[in-house]
Amino acid sequence: MLIVGQPQNLGRRTMLLLLARRTTIGFVLFILSMILAFMGPFLAISIASLMSLDGNVNNSTVTSVSNAVSAFSVMALLASVILILVGMIIGLIQYRNRIFVLEEFNLKFRRGIISKTEISIPYRQIQDINLVRTAMHRIFGVSRLLMITAGREDSKTRNESDTIFDPIDFDLANELQNFLEHKIGIQIVERVVPPPDQNIQSQPQSQA
């Protein structure tokens, strides 16, 4: 739900997607460590048989290889837990630092953790708003909001499409799109040419 005039985040589904992006490596390593712990005895026998030159598997060799595999799986498990925790912390901080504010005449968007960036776009400069959804966006129920702006100071980037919100909750993106389109309509209405009678009154009367 949009709240005009107050800082607002991009939605809970966006938070889940950011957390998923930051913790993917940790979860993959966690699954690999579980597989390694389950397949440890079989791997130990296979590695010990490859290490033996005469083909006879020694129990001491199997035990040492099994201990090494178990230690490696434990280290992988600990590393995965650390990566997941760190990824969750970074994802939450990243989500908390992506804020937009709907002001009376401008749209402001702030992002960044260490190097923060603030973008302010007047409604009158917005020409079009589009929603783009990839397969990943559809799975998490989010979207990418693209805005086409004009009249920026940098001539090299003028009239280009800017990705302002990526990702953002799909429902929130629809509300924001409708709000901005309404604001664009208001700006266009305010440019109506004055009535003819005002133009006549503004002209100096000719002397008889």
TAZI-V425565 format. One record per pair of residues at least 12 apart in sequence whose ideal C-beta (glycine too) atoms are under 6 Angstrom apart, sorted by the first residue. I is the first residue (numbers start at 1). J is the second residue. If there is no record, write none. Layout:
i={I,I}
j={J,J}
//
This chain:
i={2,2,4,7,7,8,10,10,11,11,13,13,13,13,14,14,14,14,15,17,17,17,18,18,18,19,19,22,22,22,23,23,23,25,26,26,26,26,29,29,30,33,33,33,33,36,37,40,40,43,44,44,44,44,45,47,48,48,48,93,97,98,105,106,106,107,108,109,121,123,123,124,125,125,125,126,126,126,126,127,127,128,129,129,129,130,131,131,132,132,141,142,142,142,143,143,144,145,145,145,145,146,146,147,147,148}
j={175,179,102,99,101,100,98,168,169,172,140,141,142,169,142,167,168,169,95,140,142,167,91,94,95,88,91,87,90,91,84,87,88,83,80,83,84,87,76,80,80,73,76,77,80,73,73,69,70,69,62,65,66,69,62,65,61,62,65,113,113,111,122,120,122,121,120,164,149,183,187,187,149,150,151,147,149,180,184,148,150,148,147,177,180,146,143,173,144,146,170,167,169,170,170,173,166,164,165,168,173,161,163,162,164,161}
//
